[in-house]
Amino acid sequence: MSEPTLAQVFGANATQNSSGITISKTDLAAFGLTASGTNTAESLAVALILQMANYLNETNQATNSDIQVTIAKSDFESLVTRNDANYRQVTFNVNLQTIDTTFIIDPDNY
């Protein structure tokens, strides 16, 4: 197969050049983000995690061996207490797979 494309992982309007990457907030709307000029960094991070997990998953990896990163929502949710308030905590697992030649995580290997 082939490496996942920017569009598959980050949305149809994702682009890159030698100095940056552009991800359209409108592509993240399908995952619950309401695009505005004041989105929080955390809301954007969550939308990106959900967007990436939509393609980078074990099901797609089973048919495309070039997928080396998978993201999966844990089946276990928990309640945590912080500052006298209860919060629902959801965990996502990010798995990085590369040929076993080194113990160093190098982004260029994925």
N, C-alpha and C positions, 0 to 999 in steps of 0.2 A: 504494500500500500504506500501511502505517502504521509509525510508529516502533516499534522492538523494545520489548517490555515488560520490566519488571523480572524477571518469572518466566522469560522466554525467555533472558535474559542471565545472571541471577544465581541462578536456581533457583526452584522452585515456591513456596517460602515467603518469598521476598524481599519486604520492605515498605519504605516510606519515609514520612517526614513532613517538615515544614519544617526540622527540625534534625538529622535523621539517617537512616541507612539500616541495615536489619537483614538480614543474609544468614545463613541457617541452615546450620550445619555439616553437618547431615544431608543437605542438598542436594548437598554437595560430596563425599559418600561415593562417588558414582558415578564420581568421578574419582580415587579412591584415598585420600582423606583418612580417617583414623581419628579421629573426633571425640573430643576429650578437653578437659579444663580446662587442659591444658598444651601445646596445639599451639603450635609456634613461628610467629613472624610469617612466616618464609620458607615454611613448609609451607602456611600459609593463602594466601599470595600465589601459590604454584604451583597450588594447587587452584583458586583464582579464575581464573588465566590459562587453565587447562584448561577450566573451566566456560564462561568467556566465549568462548573459541575454538570451542567446540562449536556456538555459534549465530552468532557474529559472524565469518562466513567468506565467501569469495568465492562459494561455491555459493548460499548464502542471499541474498547481495547481488544476484546475477544475477536473482533473482525478486522482490526487494524493494528498490527504489531508495532507500528511506528509511534503509537501513543505510549509515552513513557511516564506521563504524569496522570494520576487519577485523583479525583476529589469525590468523596462520598459522605453523605450525611449519616451520622451515627443513628442507629435505631434506638438509642437510649437517650432520653431527655431527663434532665434533673432540675430540681429546685434548689437554688442557692440563696443564702441570706447575705445581704451586703447593706451596711448602713441602715439596719432595722427595716429593710424592705425585702420582700421575696421576689426573685427573678427566675424566669424559666431559662435554663441554659441548654443550648443545642450545640453539639460538637460536630465538626466536619473533620474528616481525616484526609490529609494530603499525602499521597504516596508518590515517591520519586524512584523510578527504576532506571538503572543504567547498567551496562556491561560491567561485571565485577573486576575492575582493574585497579581501582583506587578507593580510598575511604574519604576522599575530599568531594564535597558537593560543589560541582562546577556547573553553573547555568548553561555553559556552552555545550554540555553533554546531553541536553534535553531538547 
